[in-house]
């Protein structure tokens, strides 16, 4: 977005850079409207930290097509190269989502994390997100007290930790597998070496 003078259209200053998510058709517009609602309600306190700032949802008819557009903060920064820091940031963002009552449903997909210039991540892509009452979880392989699997826990948080948690390296995966600690939550993270 840019601000212009009235006479001659001289550019004064850039207000802010934004990302536009365009969709076409009634079904996709309904999904984008639902996603915008999640940004506007549940994710509102996380805007600018765990998720991009949300500036609005707009829809209109262009020609004979119905189009919708979500306007978000432009997030761009250097990739986080340190694997432990990258995974730590993913955990922070994922836990913040769940505290806000949002289940992402595609939380393991690295494409849903964008690096920002301040060295943090923002989560994006809430088209499949749902609100939920998070049951929480426990550390998966740091079971120093001999606790059993809790009666209730959030499968998405458990999968997030199994993929990106502090012991998600090869040894951590092997410890969980050998001890049969929650392997059903994220079978996809067991790679063959």
MARBA-738030 format. One record per residue: residue number from 1; residue in three letters; x, y, z of N, C-alpha, C, O in turn. Coordinates in steps of 0.02 Angstrom, whole numbers, plus 50000, padded with zeros to 5 digits. Atoms other than C-alpha are relative to their C-alpha. Example, Ala and Ser with C-alpha at 12.3 -4.5 7.8 and 13.67 -1.06 7.14 Angstrom:
2
SEVEX  nr  rest  n_c1  n_c2  n_c3  ca_c1  ca_c2  ca_c3  c_c1  c_c2  c_c3  o_c1  o_c2  o_c3
SEVEX  1  ala  50045  49941  50000  50615  49775  50390  50045  50060  50000  50097  50059  50033;
SEVEX  2  ser  49958  49941  49997  50684  49947  50357  49961  50055  50037  49986  50110  50045;
This chain:
193
SEVEX  nr  rest  n_c1  n_c2  n_c3  ca_c1  ca_c2  ca_c3  c_c1  c_c2  c_c3  o_c1  o_c2  o_c3
SEVEX  1  unk  50042  49942  50000  50000  50000  50000  50044  50061  50000  50095  50064  50035;
SEVEX  2  unk  49962  49938  50001  50063  50172  49960  49952  50058  50007  49893  50054  49991;
SEVEX  3  unk  50039  49940  49991  50003  50345  50002  50022  50049  49945  50082  50057  49934;
SEVEX  4  unk  49984  49954  50054  49994  50474  49860  49974  50069  50016  49924  50077  50050;
SEVEX  5  unk  50024  49932  49996  49979  50662  49853  49941  50008  49952  49936  49970  49904;
SEVEX  6  unk  50058  49988  50044  49819  50729  49775  50022  50024  49931  49996  49999  49881;
SEVEX  7  unk  49981  49972  50065  49907  50828  49636  50059  49962  49972  50111  49955  50005;
SEVEX  8  unk  49945  50032  50035  50014  50733  49514  50016  49929  50020  50058  49896  49989;
SEVEX  9  unk  49990  50068  49979  50007  50568  49606  50070  49984  50025  50093  49928  50020;
SEVEX  10  unk  49933  50011  49974  50178  50592  49686  49997  49957  50062  49958  49969  50108;
SEVEX  11  unk  49996  50046  49943  50221  50452  49806  50031  50036  50060  50085  50065  50054;
SEVEX  12  unk  49974  49970  49939  50244  50515  49984  50040  49950  50040  50099  49960  50055;
SEVEX  13  unk  49967  50049  49957  50285  50361  50085  49965  49932  49995  49905  49929  49982;
SEVEX  14  unk  50031  50067  49997  50257  50174  50093  49969  49992  50070  50003  50003  50120;
SEVEX  15  unk  50034  50010  49936  50130  50136  50229  50022  49933  50029  50048  49930  50085;
SEVEX  16  unk  49978  50067  49979  50164  49948  50242  49994  49953  49941  49954  49963  49895;
SEVEX  17  unk  50005  50052  50050  50194  49797  50135  49952  49947  50024  49949  49931  50084;
SEVEX  18  unk  50049  50050  49981  50057  49667  50132  50005  49940  49954  50031  49944  49898;
SEVEX  19  unk  50008  50060  50040  50027  49491  50071  49926  49993  49985  49884  50002  50029;
SEVEX  20  unk  50069  50010  50021  49867  49457  49974  49989  49927  49984  50026  49897  49945;
SEVEX  21  unk  50019  50069  50014  49786  49287  49973  49934  50003  49961  49882  50017  49990;
SEVEX  22  unk  50058  49996  50043  49665  49281  49826  49968  49931  49991  50003  49881  49985;
SEVEX  23  unk  50037  50061  50014  49530  49149  49803  49943  50016  49952  49919  50073  49950;
SEVEX  24  unk  50054  49992  50048  49399  49123  49669  49949  49945  50010  49967  49887  50021;
SEVEX  25  unk  50054  50049  49994  49230  49036  49681  49970  49998  50070  50004  50011  50120;
SEVEX  26  unk  50039  49998  49937  49098  49019  49815  50030  49956  50055  50033  49977  50113;
SEVEX  27  unk  49973  50046  49949  49176  48868  49903  50065  50027  50031  50073  50026  50091;
SEVEX  28  unk  49936  49974  49975  49350  48944  49916  49990  50066  50038  50025  50079  50087;
SEVEX  29  unk  50015  49937  49965  49279  49113  49967  49972  49985  50070  49990  50018  50118;
SEVEX  30  unk  50026  50019  49934  49182  49029  50108  50057  49977  50045  50058  49994  50104;
SEVEX  31  unk  49943  50021  49960  49344  48947  50166  50044  50058  50020  50068  50060  50077;
SEVEX  32  unk  49959  49941  49984  49440  49111  50157  49965  50044  50052  49997  50072  50096;
SEVEX  33  unk  50038  49961  49951  49301  49198  50253  50005  49967  50070  50012  50002  50120;
SEVEX  34  unk  49992  50036  49937  49312  49063  50387  50071  50011  50028  50079  50022  50088;
SEVEX  35  unk  49930  49987  49979  49503  49083  50392  50007  50071  50027  50040  50082  50077;
SEVEX  36  unk  49997  49930  49977  49483  49272  50408  49967  50007  50068  49990  50046  50110;
SEVEX  37  unk  50033  49999  49935  49363  49243  50553  50045  49975  50056  50043  50002  50111;
SEVEX  38  unk  49953  50027  49950  49495  49139  50644  50053  50053  50015  50070  50064  50073;
SEVEX  39  unk  49951  49946  49990  49624  49279  50617  49969  50055  50043  50001  50081  50089;
SEVEX  40  unk  50032  49942  49968  49500  49410  50676  49978  49986  50072  49976  50033  50112;
SEVEX  41  unk  50023  50016  49932  49441  49318  50832  50054  49965  50040  50090  49998  50078;
SEVEX  42  unk  49955  50040  49958  49546  49179  50908  50073  50021  49993  50110  50022  50043;
SEVEX  43  unk  49929  49984  50010  49712  49232  50830  50016  50074  50009  50074  50094  50002;
SEVEX  44  unk  49989  49928  49993  49690  49418  50861  50056  50017  50049  50097  50059  50034;
SEVEX  45  unk  49946  49983  49954  49802  49420  51016  50070  49977  49978  50120  49999  50005;
SEVEX  46  unk  49936  50026  50023  49939  49327  50921  50026  50036  49937  50081  50021  49913;
SEVEX  47  unk  49980  49965  50061  49946  49445  50772  50063  50041  50012  50068  50079  50060;
SEVEX  48  unk  49937  49966  49994  50120  49512  50745  50051  49962  50041  50108  49983  50047;
SEVEX  49  unk  49951  50041  49964  50199  49376  50852  50000  49929  49971  50046  49912  49934;
SEVEX  50  unk  50002  50069  50026  50147  49196  50811  49969  49996  49931  49983  49949  49893;
SEVEX  51  unk  50032  49998  50066  50042  49242  50659  50007  50071  49971  50018  50118  50009;
SEVEX  52  unk  49996  49933  50028  50046  49388  50536  49942  50044  50023  49889  50019  50043;
SEVEX  53  unk  50055  49954  49987  49943  49543  50568  49947  49992  49945  49964  49983  49886;
SEVEX  54  unk  50056  50009  50046  49772  49528  50486  49969  50069  49989  49950  50103  50036;
SEVEX  55  unk  50027  49934  50016  49708  49683  50394  49930  49998  49971  49898  50050  49964;
SEVEX  56  unk  50068  50003  50024  49545  49618  50325  49988  49947  49947  50034  49919  49919;
SEVEX  57  unk  50023  50046  50051  49445  49508  50210  49953  50039  49955  49908  50075  49979;
SEVEX  58  unk  50041  49963  50048  49366  49578  50052  49976  49952  49946  50012  49906  49927;
SEVEX  59  unk  50025  50039  50056  49256  49502  49918  49962  50045  49953  49934  50096  49973;
SEVEX  60  unk  50033  49960  50051  49184  49566  49757  49991  49958  49937  50014  49901  49933;
SEVEX  61  unk  50009  50031  50066  49132  49521  49580  50045  50038  49952  50041  50099  49946;
SEVEX  62  unk  49957  49971  50052  49264  49551  49446  49983  49964  49936  49995  49905  49928;
SEVEX  63  unk  50026  50030  50061  49191  49523  49275  49942  49955  50019  49892  49979  50046;
SEVEX  64  unk  50053  50046  49979  49087  49368  49301  50025  49952  50055  49994  49901  50068;
SEVEX  65  unk  49972  50042  49947  49197  49295  49440  49991  50032  50068  50000  50092  50078;
SEVEX  66  unk  50002  49978  49930  49167  49307  49626  50069  49986  50029  50093  49929  50027;
SEVEX  67  unk  49934  50007  49973  49335  49337  49710  50001  50023  50073  49961  50065  50094;
SEVEX  68  unk  49989  49980  49931  49394  49352  49890  50073  50011  50012  50115  49983  49976;
SEVEX  69  unk  49930  49983  49987  49553  49422  49964  50010  50010  50075  49975  50049  50107;
SEVEX  70  unk  49978  49990  49930  49634  49406  50136  50063  50043  49996  50109  50029  49958;
SEVEX  71  unk  49942  49955  49998  49757  49547  50174  50037  49990  50066  50008  49999  50120;
SEVEX  72  unk  49958  50015  49942  49899  49502  50293  50065  50039  49998  50086  50064  49946;
SEVEX  73  unk  49933  49971  49994  50062  49575  50354  50048  49962  49954  50046  49901  49951;
SEVEX  74  unk  49949  50032  50040  50204  49542  50233  50055  49976  50046  50084  50015  50084;
SEVEX  75  unk  49949  50030  49957  50325  49423  50320  50057  49977  49956  50047  49934  49912;
SEVEX  76  unk  49942  50020  50040  50498  49407  50248  50062  50009  50042  50072  50062  50073;
SEVEX  77  unk  49937  49996  49963  50664  49370  50327  50044  49943  49980  50022  49897  49944;
SEVEX  78  unk  49955  50055  50016  50815  49260  50314  49978  49935  50034  49953  49936  50090;
SEVEX  79  unk  50017  50066  49972  50786  49075  50342  50040  49989  50064  50099  50009  50069;
SEVEX  80  unk  49966  50017  49938  50829  49015  50517  50041  49937  49986  50012  49884  49974;
SEVEX  81  unk  49956  50055  50019  50979  48903  50485  50012  49950  50056  50021  49890  50043;
SEVEX  82  unk  49988  50045  49943  51003  48831  50660  49938  49957  50011  49884  49983  50028;
SEVEX  83  unk  50057  50046  49996  50890  48677  50666  49966  50003  50068  49905  50002  50072;
SEVEX  84  unk  50030  49998  49934  50865  48685  50854  49961  50064  50011  49906  50062  50040;
SEVEX  85  unk  50036  49936  49993  50816  48869  50848  49937  50000  49956  49884  50023  49978;
SEVEX  86  unk  50058  50005  50044  50700  48838  50700  49945  49958  50033  49887  49978  50034;
SEVEX  87  unk  50049  50043  49968  50615  48695  50791  49972  50031  50064  49913  50023  50079;
SEVEX  88  unk  50023  49965  49940  50605  48797  50952  49947  50052  49981  49896  50058  50015;
SEVEX  89  unk  50048  49949  50023  50516  48937  50857  49935  49967  49976  49881  49994  49988;
SEVEX  90  unk  50060  50037  50021  50396  48810  50780  49959  49979  50060  49898  49984  50060;
SEVEX  91  unk  50035  50021  49939  50355  48743  50953  49965  50060  50033  49908  50054  50054;
SEVEX  92  unk  50028  49941  49969  50327  48918  51023  49936  50022  49963  49885  50035  49995;
SEVEX  93  unk  50058  49979  50039  50209  48964  50881  49942  49951  50007  49884  49971  50015;
SEVEX  94  unk  50052  50051  49994  50114  48799  50890  49966  50000  50067  49905  49994  50071;
SEVEX  95  unk  50029  49998  49933  50090  48807  51077  49957  50062  50009  49904  50059  50040;
SEVEX  96  unk  50039  49938  49996  50031  48988  51064  49932  49991  49966  49881  50015  49991;
SEVEX  97  unk  50064  50013  50035  49899  48933  50937  49952  49962  50044  49893  49980  50051;
SEVEX  98  unk  50042  50042  49959  49834  48799  51052  49976  50035  50063  49919  50024  50085;
SEVEX  99  unk  50023  49960  49943  49829  48917  51200  49944  50046  49981  49900  50062  50021;
SEVEX  100  unk  50053  49957  50025  49721  49029  51092  49938  49961  49979  49887  49990  49960;
SEVEX  101  unk  50058  50042  50017  49605  48881  51057  49994  49984  49927  49939  49973  49902;
SEVEX  102  unk  50002  50014  50072  49654  48848  50876  50042  49938  49986  50099  49932  50007;
SEVEX  103  unk  49965  50060  50025  49700  48680  50800  50014  50013  49926  49967  50022  49887;
SEVEX  104  unk  49980  49981  50068  49796  48714  50638  49981  49946  49949  49959  49962  49894;
SEVEX  105  unk  50014  50058  50041  49772  48539  50564  50051  49986  49945  50046  49935  49911;
SEVEX  106  unk  49945  50013  50046  49927  48556  50453  50064  50026  50032  50108  50052  49998;
SEVEX  107  unk  49947  49969  49960  50049  48605  50590  50069  49971  49986  50119  50004  50002;
SEVEX  108  unk  49935  50030  50014  50188  48486  50534  50029  50021  49933  50087  50007  49919;
SEVEX  109  unk  49978  49980  50066  50200  48559  50359  50046  50061  50005  50023  50115  50025;
SEVEX  110  unk  49954  49943  49995  50356  48670  50352  49980  50060  49959  50001  50116  49974;
SEVEX  111  unk  50022  49944  50042  50272  48777  50218  49955  50048  50038  49942  50103  50015;
SEVEX  112  unk  50044  49957  49961  50157  48847  50353  50037  50043  50052  50006  50073  50095;
SEVEX  113  unk  49959  49959  49956  50302  48933  50443  50041  50047  49957  50076  50025  49911;
SEVEX  114  unk  49963  49950  50039  50376  49095  50376  50047  50038  50046  50026  50063  50099;
SEVEX  115  unk  49951  49962  49960  50535  49176  50443  49988  50074  49991  49970  50097  49936;
SEVEX  116  unk  50009  49928  50000  50525  49360  50488  50068  50032  50015  50112  49999  50043;
SEVEX  117  unk  49935  49966  49993  50667  49488  50490  50025  50004  50072  50086  50012  50082;
SEVEX  118  unk  49977  49996  49931  50671  49490  50681  50024  49932  50027  50040  49927  50086;
SEVEX  119  unk  49975  50066  49980  50724  49306  50685  49947  49954  50028  49964  49900  50054;
SEVEX  120  unk  50054  50042  49976  50554  49236  50732  49962  49971  49940  49977  49987  49882;
SEVEX  121  unk  50043  50030  50052  50424  49135  50635  49929  50024  50008  49907  50043  50063;
SEVEX  122  unk  50072  49990  49999  50244  49168  50589  49969  49938  49969  49995  49911  49920;
SEVEX  123  unk  50037  50056  50030  50121  49027  50557  49947  50029  49954  49915  50080  49969;
SEVEX  124  unk  50050  49978  50050  50008  49045  50405  49961  49938  49977  49975  49882  49997;
SEVEX  125  unk  50037  50054  50031  49882  48942  50309  49948  49969  50046  49952  49910  50063;
SEVEX  126  unk  50050  50023  49953  49731  48928  50423  49935  49979  49967  49882  49980  49998;
SEVEX  127  unk  50061  50020  50035  49608  48867  50291  49970  49936  50028  49910  49925  50022;
SEVEX  128  unk  50024  50062  49970  49595  48699  50379  49993  50004  50076  49975  49955  50108;
SEVEX  129  unk  50000  49992  49927  49603  48769  50556  49930  49994  50029  49880  50010  49997;
SEVEX  130  unk  50063  50006  49962  49469  48733  50685  50013  50027  50070  50069  50024  50096;
SEVEX  131  unk  49994  49982  49930  49436  48803  50856  49991  49936  50041  49954  49891  50021;
SEVEX  132  unk  50007  50059  49958  49454  48677  50996  50023  50015  50071  50060  50063  50083;
SEVEX  133  unk  49978  49997  49930  49475  48655  51182  50060  49954  50006  50052  49893  50006;
SEVEX  134  unk  49939  50039  49999  49654  48598  51195  50009  49964  50067  50005  49995  50120;
SEVEX  135  unk  49989  50039  49940  49685  48458  51319  50072  50004  50024  50088  49981  50079;
SEVEX  136  unk  49930  49995  49982  49871  48497  51321  50035  49934  49990  50005  49886  49964;
SEVEX  137  unk  49961  50062  50007  50007  48365  51324  50058  50002  50050  50068  50052  50084;
SEVEX  138  unk  49940  50003  49957  50161  48311  51419  50060  49990  49954  50052  49973  49896;
SEVEX  139  unk  49939  50013  50038  50341  48296  51363  49999  49926  49980  49984  49883  50021;
SEVEX  140  unk  50008  50069  50025  50349  48139  51256  50055  49953  50023  50040  49895  50039;
SEVEX  141  unk  49947  50046  49981  50518  48067  51298  50040  50024  50059  50092  49995  50075;
SEVEX  142  unk  49968  49976  49939  50568  48166  51452  49959  49977  50060  49945  50015  50105;
SEVEX  143  unk  50045  50029  49950  50464  48051  51560  50040  49977  50061  50048  49917  50073;
SEVEX  144  unk  49956  50017  49945  50575  48060  51714  49963  49975  50061  49994  49944  50105;
SEVEX  145  unk  50038  50022  49941  50435  48025  51839  49965  49933  49990  49930  49910  50035;
SEVEX  146  unk  50033  50063  50013  50375  47865  51758  49926  50007  49987  49888  49958  49993;
SEVEX  147  unk  50071  49988  50012  50208  47945  51716  49977  49960  49939  50014  49950  49892;
SEVEX  148  unk  50030  50033  50057  50094  47849  51601  49973  50052  49952  49968  50111  49968;
SEVEX  149  unk  50032  49957  50048  50018  47922  51445  49938  50031  50032  49898  49994  50060;
SEVEX  150  unk  50058  49970  49969  49889  48049  51504  49935  49975  49968  49935  49956  49910;
SEVEX  151  unk  50065  50023  50026  49705  48001  51485  49978  50043  49941  49949  50017  49893;
SEVEX  152  unk  50017  49956  50055  49680  48153  51374  50061  50042  49984  50095  50068  50028;
SEVEX  153  unk  49948  49954  50022  49806  48249  51272  49984  50020  49929  49946  49986  49894;
SEVEX  154  unk  50012  49974  50067  49806  48349  51113  50046  49965  49950  50107  49970  49955;
SEVEX  155  unk  49959  50038  50048  49864  48241  50968  50041  50047  49956  50096  50029  49936;
SEVEX  156  unk  49961  49955  50042  49919  48393  50867  50062  50026  50037  50116  50031  50008;
SEVEX  157  unk  49941  49978  49961  50032  48458  51007  50049  49942  50009  50110  49953  50007;
SEVEX  158  unk  49955  50058  49994  50101  48282  51033  50038  49989  49935  50098  49974  49937;
SEVEX  159  unk  49967  50008  50065  50139  48269  50847  50050  50056  49989  50105  50044  49963;
SEVEX  160  unk  49955  49943  50006  50216  48443  50849  50064  49987  50039  50119  49999  50014;
SEVEX  161  unk  49940  50013  49960  50333  48393  50989  50040  49942  49973  50101  49944  49973;
SEVEX  162  unk  49963  50057  50026  50377  48227  50912  50040  50020  49938  50094  49992  49927;
SEVEX  163  unk  49964  49978  50060  50428  48316  50751  50051  50055  50015  50106  50053  49987;
SEVEX  164  unk  49959  49941  49991  50502  48478  50818  50025  50011  50071  50059  50061  50084;
SEVEX  165  unk  49981  49990  49930  50530  48454  51006  50074  49997  50012  50113  49982  49967;
SEVEX  166  unk  49929  49994  49984  50695  48471  51096  50039  49936  49988  50100  49938  49978;
SEVEX  167  unk  49964  50063  50012  50737  48287  51073  49977  49968  49935  49973  49907  49930;
SEVEX  168  unk  50025  50027  50063  50674  48269  50895  50055  49976  49954  50041  49956  49898;
SEVEX  169  unk  49945  50028  50040  50845  48217  50832  49992  49924  49997  49944  49897  50025;
SEVEX  170  unk  50006  50073  50010  50876  48035  50786  49995  49963  50066  49954  49917  50072;
SEVEX  171  unk  50001  50034  49936  50910  47982  50965  49932  50007  50034  49905  49958  50061;
SEVEX  172  unk  50065  49989  49970  50749  48060  51028  49946  49957  49968  49904  49929  50003;
SEVEX  173  unk  50049  50042  50035  50646  47970  50895  50009  49926  50021  49960  49891  50032;
SEVEX  174  unk  49988  50069  49982  50730  47805  50938  49977  49985  50072  49950  49932  50086;
SEVEX  175  unk  50021  50009  49930  50698  47829  51125  49924  49992  50003  49899  49948  50038;
SEVEX  176  unk  50073  50005  49999  50513  47860  51094  49976  49935  49969  49930  49903  49995;
SEVEX  177  unk  50021  50061  50034  50498  47714  50974  50012  49939  50044  49967  49897  50052;
SEVEX  178  unk  49983  50057  49958  50586  47590  51088  49954  49996  50061  49933  49942  50081;
SEVEX  179  unk  50042  49999  49940  50483  47645  51238  49925  50006  49985  49884  50013  50030;
SEVEX  180  unk  50071  49997  50021  50320  47650  51138  49965  50060  50030  49908  50054  50054;
SEVEX  181  unk  50029  49938  49972  50289  47829  51194  49968  50039  49943  50003  50071  49903;
SEVEX  182  unk  50041  49962  50047  50151  47903  51086  50020  49994  49927  50014  50043  49891;
SEVEX  183  unk  49980  50002  50071  50213  47838  50917  49942  50008  49952  49952  50027  49894;
SEVEX  184  unk  50056  49996  50046  50037  47838  50846  49983  50071  49979  49948  50080  49929;
SEVEX  185  unk  50019  49931  50017  50026  48028  50844  50033  50024  49936  50004  50066  49901;
SEVEX  186  unk  49965  49974  50059  50153  48053  50706  50045  49946  49971  50106  49952  49973;
SEVEX  187  unk  49962  50055  50028  50206  47893  50621  50046  50024  49944  50097  49994  49931;
SEVEX  188  unk  49961  49974  50055  50272  47998  50476  50068  50027  50018  50109  50037  49974;
SEVEX  189  unk  49936  49972  49983  50418  48065  50575  50054  49947  50010  50113  49964  50020;
SEVEX  190  unk  49951  50053  49994  50504  47896  50589  50031  49988  49931  50001  49954  49890;
SEVEX  191  unk  49966  50005  50064  50627  47906  50445  50044  49937  50000  50066  49915  50053;
SEVEX  192  unk  49951  50055  50004  50731  47762  50383  50068  50031  49987  50074  50077  49947;
SEVEX  193  unk  49933  49970  50006  50916  47798  50399  50045  49956  49959  50103  49972  49949;
